Structure formats: C-alpha cells, structure tokens
Amino acid sequence: MAILIRVQKLIARYGFTSRREAEKLIADGRVRVNGVVIYEQGIRVDESSVIEIDGRVINREIRKTYLILHKPEKSLCARRDPFGRTLIYDLLDRKYRDAGLFSVGRLDYMSEGLILLTNDGEFAHRIMHPSGGLIKKYEVISDKEIPYKRIAAWKNGVYIRREKYTVTDIIPVSKKKVLISLTEGKNREIRRLFEHVDIPVKKLRRIAIGTLKLEDIPKGTHRELTEYEVKRLLEEVKT
C-alpha cells in the first residue's frame, strides 16, 4: 500500500519552497495534484502523484543547495516586485537561478545582512521554526543615543499593540550601537521595538544565525555552505 504524505510536505521535500509557503500556494489555488487544483490544507497523496505549481511540474530530482547571501539594503526577499526594485534572486549567479531556491526567513527592504537560501524545504522548516530556538544576532545603529537601561527590559518581554516581543540578549557596543539576539523573529520585530521607545534605526544588519556568521562576505555576494556548516546548523536546532 502506498504511503500518503501531505501535499505541502511533498512540495517542501522536492525543494520548491518551505512548508509554510507551500500552504499559502495551496490557499491561493496555485497547486494542482494529478491535474486537479486543490485548496484544502493537509490533503495526503502518494509520492507518484504529479504536483504542479503555476503549471510547472515540480516532482524532479534536484541537487540540494544551501547559500549564504549578504543582502544589501534596498533589496527585497521576494520573487517579484511591481515597482521593479532589486530582488535578492537578482543577485544570484546564473547557475542558481533555476535551482528552486527560496529564502529561509526574510529581512525587510531597508535591512541588510545574512540571508540563507535553499531548495531543501525540510532544512528551511527546521531553521525557521521558533521552537528550534536558533539564535539570530543583529547589529543595530541609531543616530540617537540608545538608552540601554530602558531597552534591557525587552529581555523580560514587552507588549506592543497587544503582541508580545521578547529578545534573548542585548549587548551595548557604544552609545549608538547595540547587538540584539532573538529566536523568534516576528515581522519587523526589532524596528517595532525601537519605534516603541522613539529611537530611529539608522542601520539594521543581521550578522549571525546560530554559529553561522556573515563575517567577510562582501555585500551583494554569496557562497555555498559547506556540508559541515549545514550539519552544524541543524545540530543547533532543538528537536
């Protein structure tokens, strides 16, 4: 008897995108299974089923690829943009353009720093999920003096518009620069925290995910992770 697997899990396994993004594709009616559009989450099919996204069959063997990219500011972690702004995928070497890569999490348009890209959906799911406890470290610079004693309270949690934000660690570097670590990474989390205390963010840069550091990768460039780096990242994720 054939083993049945959730469609979104299969999509992630084939390296098209993460499970979370696959669920959005299903909800938008962009996924066909054996020629039939599906909208319901959690439908189980066998691996021999033909899965299409936007008319493209994705059941094919591709080499699992893992990239670290130094995202520059004024670039988007998106597949397309109606305003013609620079996309992170525009920065990739041509050989990676058709590898089915997608970003593992995002940075907003004006932020820069470390972005992971892969076509391994299971890897992306484990790295992104908050329960994994993987530390993301950011460098924050302001034109104004940052009141460390005031923002230190963020480690105990703070509510902004009824949503709780908590950082793991805050390290002052200078009067206008701090290092902030967190595990969850809600949308625009750090910017919202600084807006909450009326401190403008001049520069926001992610410098590390777990033990993987941005280090000397020039802005706008990328490289493949080594097998050791991939293995070490996964070992850091809580199971």
N, C-alpha and C positions, 0 to 999 in steps of 0.2 A: 504494500500500500504506500502511495506517495506521501511524503511528509509535506504538510501545509505550513506556509510561512506568511506572516503579514506582509502585505504589498510594500508598505513603507520601509520595512526591514530589508526586503529584497532590493529595493531601489538603492538603499544605502550600501548594501553589500556589493552591488555592481559598480559602486563608485560614482554615481551620478550626482548625489548630494547627500546631506545628512538626513537622519530620520525626521527631525523637526521640519526641515524644509520640504521633505517629501510629503508630509501631512498637509502642508499648505498647497502643494501642487495638486494633491488629490481633491482638496476642498474647492480649488479653482477649476476643476474639471479638465485638467491638462494631462491626466493619466488614463491610458487605455490598457486593459488586460484582455488579451485574445480578441482585440478589435472592439471591445465594449468600454465606453467611458465609465469610470467609477467615481463616486463622490463620498462613499461611506468609508470612514476610517476603520482599520482593523480587519478588513477583508483578508482572508487567508487563501493563498493559491499555491500550487506546486511549482517547483523551480523550472519546469519545462514550459510554463506559460510565457507567452510573448508580451513583454511590457514595453509600452511606447510612452514617451513624454514629448508633447508637442509634435507628434507624428514621427518621432525618431525612436527606433528600436534600441534599447539600452542593454539588452542581455548579451553582452560580449565580454570576453576576457581582456582586461587592460592591466598594464603594469601599475602596481600601487606606487604612488608618488607622494612625497612629503616635502614641501618647500617652506623655507622661512624667508619672508619678504620684509624689507624695511619700507613700510608705507610712508610716502611723503604726505604732508598736509595738502589740502585741496585735491584730494582724490577720494573716490567712492568705492566702498566694498559692495558693489552691485554689478549685475550683468549688463544693465543698460541704463541710460540716463537721457530723458527727453531734452535736457539742456546741453547735451554734448560735453559734459565735464569729464575729466580724466577718470578712468576706471582702473582699479588695481590690476585687472586682467590685461589692460593695455601695456602694462609694464613687463609682462612675462615674455620670455624667449619664445620664438615661434614653435619650437618643438613641444611646448607645454600647452599650446592654445587648444588642441583637440584631445587633451588627456582627461577631460571631465573634472577638472579641478574646481574646488569651491573653497571659500574662506571658512576657517574654523573660528566662529565668532566674528565680531566686527569692531572697527574703530570708526568714529564719526568723521565727517568730511574734513574738519579742521585739525583733527588729531593725527599724530604720526607714530611710527614705531613698529614693533614686532607684530606681524600677522602670519599665521600658519595657513597654508593652502594644501589640500589633499584631494584625492579621489577615493579615499578609504572612509566610507561612512561610519563604520564601527569605531575607528580611531577618533573621528571627529566627535561622535556622540560621547565617548568616554572623556575626552579632553574638555568639552564644553559643559557637561552636566555639572551643576553646582554641587551635587552630592559627592563629586570626586575630590573636592577640597583642594584643587590645584591652585597655587598662589600665582596671581598676576601682579606684577610690580610696575608702577607708573612714576614718572618724573613730572612734577607739576611746578611751573614757574609763573609768577604773577608780577605785575608792575607795582603792586602794593605789598606792604609787609604782611606776612601771613601770621595771624595770632595763634601760635601753636597750642597754647593752653586751652584755647577755645575749641579748636578742632580736634584735640585729643579725645574729647568726649564722643567722637564718632565711633571709637572702638567699642563703646557700650551700646551703640545704635542711636539713630535719630529718625524721627518721623517727618517726612516732607509730603504734604498733601495726602496724608493717611497711608503712605507707603514707607516701610522701614528700610533704612540703609545702614549697613554696618561695614566698617573696614577692619582688616586684620591687624594692620600696623601702620604707624605714621612716624617717619623719621625726618626731623628737621635737618636740612643741609646748610641753609643760610636763611637770612631774614625773609627772602622772597622765593625760596625753593624748598620743596619737601618731596620725600619719596613716600608713596602710598601703596600699600598692598591690600588686595582683596581677593575673594574666591568666587563671588557670585557674578559680578559684572553686569548689573542691570543697564538698560539703555541710558546713555549719558549720565551714568551714576556720579562720577567724580565731578563733572561740570555742575550738576544739580546741587551737590553738597557745597561747592564753593559759592554758587549763586545764593544759596541759603544764608551764607554769612557775609554776603556782599563783597566777596573778593573775586575780582576778574581773573580768569585764567588766560595768561598770555601764551603759554605753550604747554601742551599735554602730550607726553610721549610714553608709550608702553615699552619698557626696557627688558622685561623678562616674563616668561611663562614657565613656572616651575624652575628647574635648573637650566633651562634653555635661555640664553641671553642674546640680546641684539648685538652687543659688542661692536665689532668694527665693520659690519655690513654697511656699505655706503647707501645713502638714501636713494630709493627708487630701484634698488637691485635686489637680487635674491640668490639663494643657493639651495641645493637639496640637503635634507637632513641625512646624517649617516644612520646606519642600522642601529648603532649604539645609542644615538640620540633619541630615536623613536622608541626603542626598548626602555630607555631610562625614563622618558616622559610617562609612558604607560605604567611603569612600576611605581611612579609617584602618585598615581591616581588611586584614591581609596576604593576598595571593592565592596 
